[in-house]
Amino acid sequence: MEYVILNNGVKMPKLGYGVYQVSADECERCVTDAISVGYRLIDTA
């Protein structure tokens, strides 16, 4: 996984998983699966 260092020193993954317009039930399953395979940035905007 590649990271970028933010101005405040926080290390943020360059690759994230987005859940825009995903239903609540499907979102929970998708985020759980994404975390289990290594995603650490979840975009919920």
C-alpha distance matrix in Angstrom:
0.0 3.8 6.6 10.3 13.1 15.9 19.6 20.1 17.5 15.1 11.3 10.1 6.9 7.7 7.7 10.3 13.0 16.5 19.8 22.4 25.8 24.8 27.6 27.4 27.7 25.2 22.7 22.9 22.3 19.4 17.6 18.4 17.0 13.7 13.3 14.4 11.8 8.8 8.9 9.7 11.0 14.3 16.5 20.0 22.0
3.8 0.0 3.8 7.1 10.2 13.2 16.7 17.8 15.3 13.4 9.7 8.6 6.0 5.7 7.5 10.7 14.1 17.2 20.7 22.8 26.4 26.0 29.0 28.9 29.7 27.1 24.5 25.0 24.7 21.6 19.7 21.0 19.9 16.3 16.0 17.7 15.2 12.1 11.3 11.3 11.7 15.1 16.6 20.3 21.7
6.6 3.8 0.0 3.8 6.6 9.5 13.1 14.0 11.6 9.7 6.1 5.3 4.3 5.1 8.1 10.7 14.3 17.0 20.5 22.4 26.1 25.9 28.9 28.5 29.6 27.4 24.4 24.9 25.1 22.2 19.8 21.3 20.8 17.2 16.4 18.6 16.8 13.3 12.0 10.7 10.5 14.2 15.4 19.1 20.2
10.3 7.1 3.8 0.0 3.8 6.3 9.7 11.3 9.5 8.3 5.8 5.4 6.3 6.3 10.0 12.2 16.0 18.0 21.5 22.8 26.6 26.9 30.0 29.6 31.2 29.2 25.9 26.6 27.3 24.3 21.8 23.7 23.5 19.8 19.1 21.7 20.1 16.7 14.8 13.1 12.0 15.4 15.9 19.4 19.8
13.1 10.2 6.6 3.8 0.0 3.8 6.7 8.0 5.8 5.7 4.6 6.3 8.9 9.8 13.3 15.0 18.6 20.5 23.7 24.9 28.8 29.1 31.9 31.3 33.0 31.3 27.8 28.3 29.3 26.6 23.7 25.4 25.7 22.2 20.9 23.6 22.5 18.8 17.0 14.6 13.8 17.1 17.7 20.8 21.1
15.9 13.2 9.5 6.3 3.8 0.0 3.8 5.4 5.3 5.3 6.4 7.1 10.4 11.1 14.5 15.4 18.8 20.0 23.0 23.8 27.6 28.3 31.0 30.3 32.4 30.9 27.3 27.9 29.4 26.8 23.8 25.8 26.6 23.0 21.8 24.9 24.1 20.6 18.3 15.5 13.9 16.8 16.7 19.4 19.2
19.6 16.7 13.1 9.7 6.7 3.8 0.0 3.8 5.5 7.4 9.6 10.9 14.2 14.8 18.2 19.0 22.3 23.3 26.0 26.6 30.2 31.2 33.8 33.0 35.3 34.1 30.4 31.0 32.7 30.2 27.2 29.2 30.1 26.6 25.4 28.5 27.9 24.3 22.0 19.1 17.5 20.0 19.7 22.1 21.5
20.1 17.8 14.0 11.3 8.0 5.4 3.8 0.0 3.8 5.7 9.0 10.9 14.6 16.1 19.1 19.5 22.5 23.6 26.0 26.8 30.4 31.1 33.3 32.2 34.4 33.5 29.8 29.9 31.8 29.7 26.4 28.1 29.4 26.1 24.4 27.5 27.4 23.7 21.6 18.3 17.1 19.6 19.6 21.7 21.5
17.5 15.3 11.6 9.5 5.8 5.3 5.5 3.8 0.0 3.8 6.4 9.4 12.9 14.7 17.9 18.7 22.0 23.6 26.3 27.5 31.2 31.5 33.8 32.6 34.5 33.4 29.8 29.7 31.2 29.1 25.7 27.1 28.2 24.9 23.0 25.8 25.4 21.7 20.0 16.9 16.3 19.3 20.0 22.5 22.8
15.1 13.4 9.7 8.3 5.7 5.3 7.4 5.7 3.8 0.0 3.8 6.3 10.0 12.4 15.1 15.4 18.5 20.3 22.8 24.3 27.9 28.0 30.3 29.0 30.8 29.7 26.1 25.9 27.4 25.3 22.0 23.3 24.5 21.2 19.3 22.2 22.0 18.3 16.5 13.2 12.6 15.7 16.6 19.1 19.9
11.3 9.7 6.1 5.8 4.6 6.4 9.6 9.0 6.4 3.8 0.0 3.8 6.8 9.4 12.2 13.1 16.5 18.7 21.6 23.4 27.1 27.0 29.4 28.4 29.8 28.4 24.9 24.9 25.9 23.5 20.4 21.7 22.3 18.9 17.1 19.8 19.1 15.4 13.8 11.0 10.8 14.4 15.7 18.7 19.8
10.1 8.6 5.3 5.4 6.3 7.1 10.9 10.9 9.4 6.3 3.8 0.0 3.8 6.4 8.8 9.4 12.8 14.9 18.0 19.7 23.4 23.4 26.0 25.3 26.8 25.1 21.7 22.0 23.0 20.4 17.4 19.2 19.6 16.1 14.9 17.8 17.0 13.5 11.2 8.6 7.5 11.0 12.1 15.4 16.4
6.9 6.0 4.3 6.3 8.9 10.4 14.2 14.6 12.9 10.0 6.8 3.8 0.0 3.8 5.4 6.8 10.4 13.1 16.4 18.5 22.2 21.8 24.7 24.2 25.4 23.3 20.2 20.7 21.1 18.2 15.7 17.4 17.2 13.5 12.8 15.5 14.1 10.7 8.5 7.0 6.3 9.9 11.4 15.0 16.4
7.7 5.7 5.1 6.3 9.8 11.1 14.8 16.1 14.7 12.4 9.4 6.4 3.8 0.0 3.8 6.6 10.3 12.6 16.3 17.9 21.6 21.7 24.9 25.1 26.4 23.9 21.0 22.1 22.4 19.1 17.1 19.3 18.6 14.8 15.0 17.7 15.7 12.8 10.3 9.9 8.3 11.2 11.7 15.5 16.3
7.7 7.5 8.1 10.0 13.3 14.5 18.2 19.1 17.9 15.1 12.2 8.8 5.4 3.8 0.0 3.8 7.1 9.8 13.5 15.5 19.0 18.7 22.0 22.3 23.3 20.6 17.9 19.2 19.1 15.7 14.1 16.4 15.4 11.6 12.5 15.0 12.8 10.5 7.8 8.6 7.1 9.2 10.0 13.8 15.1
10.3 10.7 10.7 12.2 15.0 15.4 19.0 19.5 18.7 15.4 13.1 9.4 6.8 6.6 3.8 0.0 3.8 6.5 10.0 12.2 15.8 15.4 18.5 18.6 19.8 17.3 14.4 15.7 16.0 12.6 10.9 13.6 13.1 9.3 10.4 13.5 12.0 10.1 6.5 7.0 4.6 5.6 6.5 10.2 12.0
13.0 14.1 14.3 16.0 18.6 18.8 22.3 22.5 22.0 18.5 16.5 12.8 10.4 10.3 7.1 3.8 0.0 3.8 6.8 9.6 12.8 11.9 15.0 15.3 16.3 13.6 10.9 12.5 12.7 9.1 7.9 11.1 10.5 7.1 9.2 12.2 11.2 10.3 6.9 8.3 6.3 4.9 5.9 8.6 11.0
16.5 17.2 17.0 18.0 20.5 20.0 23.3 23.6 23.6 20.3 18.7 14.9 13.1 12.6 9.8 6.5 3.8 0.0 3.8 5.9 9.3 9.1 12.5 13.3 14.9 12.4 9.6 12.2 12.9 9.6 8.9 12.6 12.5 9.9 12.1 15.1 14.5 14.0 10.5 11.4 8.7 6.0 4.6 6.3 8.1
19.8 20.7 20.5 21.5 23.7 23.0 26.0 26.0 26.3 22.8 21.6 18.0 16.4 16.3 13.5 10.0 6.8 3.8 0.0 3.8 6.3 5.5 8.7 9.7 11.5 9.3 6.5 9.6 10.8 8.1 8.0 11.8 12.2 10.6 12.9 15.7 15.8 15.9 12.7 13.5 11.2 7.7 6.4 5.6 7.9
22.4 22.8 22.4 22.8 24.9 23.8 26.6 26.8 27.5 24.3 23.4 19.7 18.5 17.9 15.5 12.2 9.6 5.9 3.8 0.0 3.8 5.6 8.9 10.6 13.2 11.3 9.1 12.5 14.0 11.6 11.7 15.5 16.0 14.4 16.6 19.5 19.5 19.4 16.0 16.5 13.7 10.4 7.8 6.2 6.5
25.8 26.4 26.1 26.6 28.8 27.6 30.2 30.4 31.2 27.9 27.1 23.4 22.2 21.6 19.0 15.8 12.8 9.3 6.3 3.8 0.0 3.8 6.5 9.1 11.7 10.2 9.0 12.6 14.1 12.4 13.3 16.7 17.3 16.4 18.9 21.4 21.7 22.1 19.0 19.7 17.1 13.6 11.4 9.2 9.3
24.8 26.0 25.9 26.9 29.1 28.3 31.2 31.1 31.5 28.0 27.0 23.4 21.8 21.7 18.7 15.4 11.9 9.1 5.5 5.6 3.8 0.0 3.8 6.5 8.3 6.4 5.6 9.4 10.5 9.1 10.5 13.6 14.1 13.9 16.4 18.6 19.1 20.0 17.3 18.3 16.4 12.8 11.6 9.6 11.1
27.6 29.0 28.9 30.0 31.9 31.0 33.8 33.3 33.8 30.3 29.4 26.0 24.7 24.9 22.0 18.5 15.0 12.5 8.7 8.9 6.5 3.8 0.0 3.8 5.6 5.3 5.8 8.6 10.1 10.2 11.7 14.0 15.1 15.7 17.8 19.7 20.8 22.0 19.5 20.4 18.9 15.1 14.4 11.8 13.5
27.4 28.9 28.5 29.6 31.3 30.3 33.0 32.2 32.6 29.0 28.4 25.3 24.2 25.1 22.3 18.6 15.3 13.3 9.7 10.6 9.1 6.5 3.8 0.0 3.8 5.6 5.0 6.3 8.8 9.9 10.5 12.3 14.3 15.1 16.4 18.4 20.1 21.1 18.9 19.3 18.1 14.4 14.2 11.4 13.7
27.7 29.7 29.6 31.2 33.0 32.4 35.3 34.4 34.5 30.8 29.8 26.8 25.4 26.4 23.3 19.8 16.3 14.9 11.5 13.2 11.7 8.3 5.6 3.8 0.0 3.8 5.4 5.5 6.7 8.8 10.3 11.1 12.7 14.5 15.9 17.1 19.0 20.6 19.0 19.9 19.4 15.9 16.4 14.1 16.8
25.2 27.1 27.4 29.2 31.3 30.9 34.1 33.5 33.4 29.7 28.4 25.1 23.3 23.9 20.6 17.3 13.6 12.4 9.3 11.3 10.2 6.4 5.3 5.6 3.8 0.0 3.8 5.5 5.2 6.0 8.5 9.9 10.6 12.0 14.3 15.4 16.7 18.5 16.8 18.2 17.6 14.2 14.8 13.1 15.9
22.7 24.5 24.4 25.9 27.8 27.3 30.4 29.8 29.8 26.1 24.9 21.7 20.2 21.0 17.9 14.4 10.9 9.6 6.5 9.1 9.0 5.6 5.8 5.0 5.4 3.8 0.0 3.8 5.5 5.1 5.9 8.4 9.8 10.2 12.0 14.0 15.4 16.4 14.2 15.2 14.2 10.7 11.3 9.6 12.6
22.9 25.0 24.9 26.6 28.3 27.9 31.0 29.9 29.7 25.9 24.9 22.0 20.7 22.1 19.2 15.7 12.5 12.2 9.6 12.5 12.6 9.4 8.6 6.3 5.5 5.5 3.8 0.0 3.8 5.6 5.4 6.1 8.6 9.9 10.7 12.3 14.5 15.7 14.1 14.7 14.6 11.5 13.0 11.5 14.9
22.3 24.7 25.1 27.3 29.3 29.4 32.7 31.8 31.2 27.4 25.9 23.0 21.1 22.4 19.1 16.0 12.7 12.9 10.8 14.0 14.1 10.5 10.1 8.8 6.7 5.2 5.5 3.8 0.0 3.8 5.6 5.2 6.2 8.6 10.1 10.6 12.6 14.5 13.6 15.2 15.6 12.9 14.7 13.9 17.4
19.4 21.6 22.2 24.3 26.6 26.8 30.2 29.7 29.1 25.3 23.5 20.4 18.2 19.1 15.7 12.6 9.1 9.6 8.1 11.6 12.4 9.1 10.2 9.9 8.8 6.0 5.1 5.6 3.8 0.0 3.8 5.5 5.1 6.0 8.6 9.8 10.7 12.5 11.0 12.9 12.9 10.3 12.0 11.9 15.3
17.6 19.7 19.8 21.8 23.7 23.8 27.2 26.4 25.7 22.0 20.4 17.4 15.7 17.1 14.1 10.9 7.9 8.9 8.0 11.7 13.3 10.5 11.7 10.5 10.3 8.5 5.9 5.4 5.6 3.8 0.0 3.8 5.4 4.9 6.1 8.5 10.0 10.7 8.7 9.9 10.0 7.4 9.9 10.0 13.7
18.4 21.0 21.3 23.7 25.4 25.8 29.2 28.1 27.1 23.3 21.7 19.2 17.4 19.3 16.4 13.6 11.1 12.6 11.8 15.5 16.7 13.6 14.0 12.3 11.1 9.9 8.4 6.1 5.2 5.5 3.8 0.0 3.8 5.5 5.3 6.2 8.9 10.2 9.6 10.9 12.2 10.4 13.4 13.5 17.3
17.0 19.9 20.8 23.5 25.7 26.6 30.1 29.4 28.2 24.5 22.3 19.6 17.2 18.6 15.4 13.1 10.5 12.5 12.2 16.0 17.3 14.1 15.1 14.3 12.7 10.6 9.8 8.6 6.2 5.1 5.4 3.8 0.0 3.8 5.5 5.1 6.4 8.9 8.9 11.3 12.8 11.5 14.3 15.1 18.7
13.7 16.3 17.2 19.8 22.2 23.0 26.6 26.1 24.9 21.2 18.9 16.1 13.5 14.8 11.6 9.3 7.1 9.9 10.6 14.4 16.4 13.9 15.7 15.1 14.5 12.0 10.2 9.9 8.6 6.0 4.9 5.5 3.8 0.0 3.8 5.5 5.4 6.5 5.4 8.1 9.3 8.5 11.5 13.0 16.4
13.3 16.0 16.4 19.1 20.9 21.8 25.4 24.4 23.0 19.3 17.1 14.9 12.8 15.0 12.5 10.4 9.2 12.1 12.9 16.6 18.9 16.4 17.8 16.4 15.9 14.3 12.0 10.7 10.1 8.6 6.1 5.3 5.5 3.8 0.0 3.8 5.5 5.2 4.9 6.3 8.7 8.6 12.3 13.8 17.4
14.4 17.7 18.6 21.7 23.6 24.9 28.5 27.5 25.8 22.2 19.8 17.8 15.5 17.7 15.0 13.5 12.2 15.1 15.7 19.5 21.4 18.6 19.7 18.4 17.1 15.4 14.0 12.3 10.6 9.8 8.5 6.2 5.1 5.5 3.8 0.0 3.8 5.6 7.4 9.5 12.3 12.4 15.9 17.4 21.0
11.8 15.2 16.8 20.1 22.5 24.1 27.9 27.4 25.4 22.0 19.1 17.0 14.1 15.7 12.8 12.0 11.2 14.5 15.8 19.5 21.7 19.1 20.8 20.1 19.0 16.7 15.4 14.5 12.6 10.7 10.0 8.9 6.4 5.4 5.5 3.8 0.0 3.8 6.2 9.4 12.0 12.6 15.9 18.0 21.3
8.8 12.1 13.3 16.7 18.8 20.6 24.3 23.7 21.7 18.3 15.4 13.5 10.7 12.8 10.5 10.1 10.3 14.0 15.9 19.4 22.1 20.0 22.0 21.1 20.6 18.5 16.4 15.7 14.5 12.5 10.7 10.2 8.9 6.5 5.2 5.6 3.8 0.0 3.8 6.3 9.4 11.0 14.4 17.0 20.1
8.9 11.3 12.0 14.8 17.0 18.3 22.0 21.6 20.0 16.5 13.8 11.2 8.5 10.3 7.8 6.5 6.9 10.5 12.7 16.0 19.0 17.3 19.5 18.9 19.0 16.8 14.2 14.1 13.6 11.0 8.7 9.6 8.9 5.4 4.9 7.4 6.2 3.8 0.0 3.8 5.9 7.4 10.7 13.4 16.4
9.7 11.3 10.7 13.1 14.6 15.5 19.1 18.3 16.9 13.2 11.0 8.6 7.0 9.9 8.6 7.0 8.3 11.4 13.5 16.5 19.7 18.3 20.4 19.3 19.9 18.2 15.2 14.7 15.2 12.9 9.9 10.9 11.3 8.1 6.3 9.5 9.4 6.3 3.8 0.0 3.8 6.4 9.9 12.5 15.4
11.0 11.7 10.5 12.0 13.8 13.9 17.5 17.1 16.3 12.6 10.8 7.5 6.3 8.3 7.1 4.6 6.3 8.7 11.2 13.7 17.1 16.4 18.9 18.1 19.4 17.6 14.2 14.6 15.6 12.9 10.0 12.2 12.8 9.3 8.7 12.3 12.0 9.4 5.9 3.8 0.0 3.8 6.4 9.6 11.9
14.3 15.1 14.2 15.4 17.1 16.8 20.0 19.6 19.3 15.7 14.4 11.0 9.9 11.2 9.2 5.6 4.9 6.0 7.7 10.4 13.6 12.8 15.1 14.4 15.9 14.2 10.7 11.5 12.9 10.3 7.4 10.4 11.5 8.5 8.6 12.4 12.6 11.0 7.4 6.4 3.8 0.0 3.8 6.2 9.2
16.5 16.6 15.4 15.9 17.7 16.7 19.7 19.6 20.0 16.6 15.7 12.1 11.4 11.7 10.0 6.5 5.9 4.6 6.4 7.8 11.4 11.6 14.4 14.2 16.4 14.8 11.3 13.0 14.7 12.0 9.9 13.4 14.3 11.5 12.3 15.9 15.9 14.4 10.7 9.9 6.4 3.8 0.0 3.8 5.8
20.0 20.3 19.1 19.4 20.8 19.4 22.1 21.7 22.5 19.1 18.7 15.4 15.0 15.5 13.8 10.2 8.6 6.3 5.6 6.2 9.2 9.6 11.8 11.4 14.1 13.1 9.6 11.5 13.9 11.9 10.0 13.5 15.1 13.0 13.8 17.4 18.0 17.0 13.4 12.5 9.6 6.2 3.8 0.0 3.8
22.0 21.7 20.2 19.8 21.1 19.2 21.5 21.5 22.8 19.9 19.8 16.4 16.4 16.3 15.1 12.0 11.0 8.1 7.9 6.5 9.3 11.1 13.5 13.7 16.8 15.9 12.6 14.9 17.4 15.3 13.7 17.3 18.7 16.4 17.4 21.0 21.3 20.1 16.4 15.4 11.9 9.2 5.8 3.8 0.0
